[in-house]
Each structure stands twice: as structure tokens, then as C-alpha cells.
Amino acid sequence: MALERALKTRDIVLFNVAAIVGMRWVALAAANGPSSLFLWVVAALVFFVPQGFAVIALASAIPEEGGLYVWTSRAFGPRQGFLAGWLYWASNILYFPTLTLSTVVFALYIFGLQFAHLEQSPVYAAGASLVLLGIALLFNIFGLKSGRWVQNIGGLASWLPAIALAVVGLMALLHGGSATPITARSLIPSFDKLPTILFFANLCFGFAGLELAPMLAGEVIEPRKTFPRAIVISGLTIAACYLVGTICLMWALPPGETSIISGVNQAVTKAGARQGLGWLGSPVALLMTIAGLGGVGAWLIGSARLLFVGGLDRYLPPIFGSTHPRWKTPYVALLVQGALSALFILAATRGDTVKGAYLKLVNATLIVYFIPYLYMFAAAIKLRLEIARQPEAIPVPGGKAGSLFWNGLGFLTTTVSIILALIPPADAADKQSFFVQVLVGSFGFLAAGLVLYSIAGRRRRAAGSG
């Protein structure tokens, strides 16, 4: 049964904002001091802009359900397409715990500081994360006409906390001066120090996600026109949210008092109270929770499409390619995605602090997630002639030389980020254990993908001979 086209430019813009903008990235950047502002700009130039060019070119030339999976298959064949799709899907399984963990921490501040002590409670983190996942799953099974509003409201809710943070930060600056000294010298990162370089990879990760919406190309109205418009609008919005949010948070709180997860909540609650704006704490926390729910919904529905197209192409059991007779959604793929995500949420919160689990998962997710980015940038280069022949396609600016430069820059930045993610942070309790767990967890998925492709190939050949 065909999927229903229901998404317009507005929906894709809000989808991208909900999927990518995370106040946790603002908190992480502010906690690292003024040099993070410079690093945000560098990350935008060497990663976010190349990513946008590549996605616009590929999505406008090949607007098919499955997005990155289809682009890689077209460029390098079915084996590489399967591996790219598999790793992308696997990265989302790892990503859900980091997204839900941060969101349920935001929810604690809806009640002020009364329950803030639960921020490091694995029991609360696991239970609340499962509830959040279940809500997003139900809305998306009921169809994009209802499920898209989870992402739309989440996208809108991502802007409002940034505005509230800007107000609190500006008030703090005007009435008491910046809580963080910001000088020309402090803006320049110390690239000779390892923590600065490691932090840069995380900022690139914070910008990732423009390729997610094209996974739903079969459900987008006029995708060749919709995706380019939506990517430009959402790209500018996302960059503004990160830069403005980071500097305003530093105006409100010094880096040493800023939590890498709930720093925005702290600023609005504590610094806001000093400016007579303490009442903003609860509504901002509620909005950030809703924005997190929108992000969970966006990544859930996008990554489940990979299971769906895998079922259609017979690399996975055909039942994954079935749609609900009433709601016209790939409900089997969504249910499996939800169940596996729940297992990883439980595993992530077992035997570790919430902060420790969060940092370890971020690094493992970054590696698994960025390998498909290597495929995407390489596919944009390989398919540049095919893209140029499509009358409605929008190629990378600069023709052949521009395609090689921007996609090559994105490929190089992604490669460096993958290498950096293998290096344990300075405050890791057991650096050797951290490295081994991240390495084995990350590249174990690659080996599993090769095994699955081999099994699927035998099944397809047996079905063909039958």
C-alpha cells in the first residue's frame, strides 16, 4: 500500500528544527566557555554548510523514500547502500537514549528545583524515557497527519526556550554584566589542547540531521521543491539558535556552574530569579520537554523508514515493508524500532551514572552515525553528473569544482570527527574501558551489518530461484 503524501515545506522546516536543535548542545557549548562560539562558526562552515549542499543536491535529484540508503545504493551498489542504511539505523538506536535522557532531565525543572536531584537517578531516567518513547511511537503509528504535529509542535517549542534564554541572558548582561568574561582572546580556542579538539567533534554532531527528512521523501508533497526551501530556512534557524543560545547562556551563568545537560534550565531558573524572571523556569522546562518529544518523534519516524524500505527490498523480512491498512504507516517497522530503542534505553541507564552513560553513548553514536555521512558525501561526488542532468535538481554551487570542494570538506571533517570520538574525555574514570567500549560498540555494528547483508543475499537468491 502506498504511503500518503502529507508533508509540506512548513512541516519539513519544523521537522528539521525538532530533530537537530537541542538545548543540551547549547548547554554543552556554554559549559566549555567563550571559545565555543568560534568553534560553532567553524563547525558550521566545515560541516553544516557542506551537509546542507549535499542533502539539497541529492534530495532534489533523487527524492525517493529511504533517502541516504537510496543515494548510496545508486552510487556504490546494494551492498554499500545496505551498510549505510544499517549503520544509520543502528546509530539512531544508540541516539535515542541520549535524546530521551536529556529530555527527561529537562522535565524535572517543570516543577522548579524540587526534583532536580533526580537528574542523576538511573531509575527515573529509564522509566521516564520509556514513557516519552511510547508517546512518540503511538502518535507516529497513527499516521503523519497526527504524528507530524508532534514534530511540528516540537520544532516550535525549540524556538521559545531560546527566546526565553535570550531574554534572561540579556537582562543579566544589562543589570550585572556577563557572568562569563568574554574577550577577544577568550574567543580563540586552544587547538593545541586535546579537550578543545574533542569538543569540536561534538559540535559537528550537534549540527547533524538534515539528511533525516529525505528518508520520508515518499510522504512529502513536491519533494524536489520542498526539500531545498526547507533546508535553507531550517539551516539558518538552527545556526542562529545555537549561536545566540550559547552566548546568552554564558551571559547568565559562568561555565563552571553550567550542567552539560540542564544548563539552560539552570540559567532560566537561577539567573532568571535574580532578574525577577524566575517564573519562566517552569514553562521553559515544559517547552524543552515538548521539543525533546518532537525530536524523539522525528528520529523515530525517520529511522523506521530504513526498516520499511529494507523490507520492501527484501533485505529484511517482507513484513517490515507492510503498512497499516487504516493509518497507512509502516507500523511493523515503527514497533520494532520502538522495542529495540526501549532495550537500549534500559541498557544505557544500568550500572552507570546518567552523565557517564550520556557521554559514552554520545561518542559511540557519533562514530556509527558519521560513517553513513562518509557515504553521503562520497555519493554526492559520484552522482554529480546524474544530479546535473536532472532538470529540477539543485547541484552543489560551483559546478564540478564546487562539488569536489564542499563534499570533500564535509568528508574530511566527518573522518576527523570519527577519529576524535575514539579518544576518551579527560574526566573519564577508566580511559581504557571507555575506549574499548566505544570502539567495540561502534565497529561491532559494522561487522553485524556485513553478516546481515550476507544472510539477506542468500535469502534473496533462494527466493529468486524458487
Secondary structure, DSSP 8 states (H G I E B T S, - for coil): ------B-HHHHHHHHHHHH--HHHHHHHHHT-THHHHHHHHHIIIIIHHHHHHHHHHHHH---TTTHHHHHHHHH-HHHHHHHHHHHHHHHHHHHHHHHHHHHHHHHGGGTTTTGGGGG-HHHHHHHHHHHHHHHHHHHHT-HHHHHHHHHHHHHHHHHHHHHHHHHHHHHHHHH--SS---TTTTS--TTSHHHHHHHHHHHHHT--TTSGGGGGGGBSSHHHHHHHHHHHHHHHHHHHHHHHHHHHHHHS-GGG--TTTHHHHIIIIIHHHTT-GGGHHHHHHHHHHHHHHHHHHHHHHHHHHHHHHHHTTSS-GGGG---TTT-S-HHHHHHHHHHHHHHHHHHTSSS-HHHHHHHHHHHHHHHHHHHHHHHHHHHHHTHHHHHHSTT----TTHHHHHHHHHHHHHHHHHHHHHHHTS--TT-S-HHHHHHHHHHHHHHHHHHHHHHHHHHHHHHHHHHH-
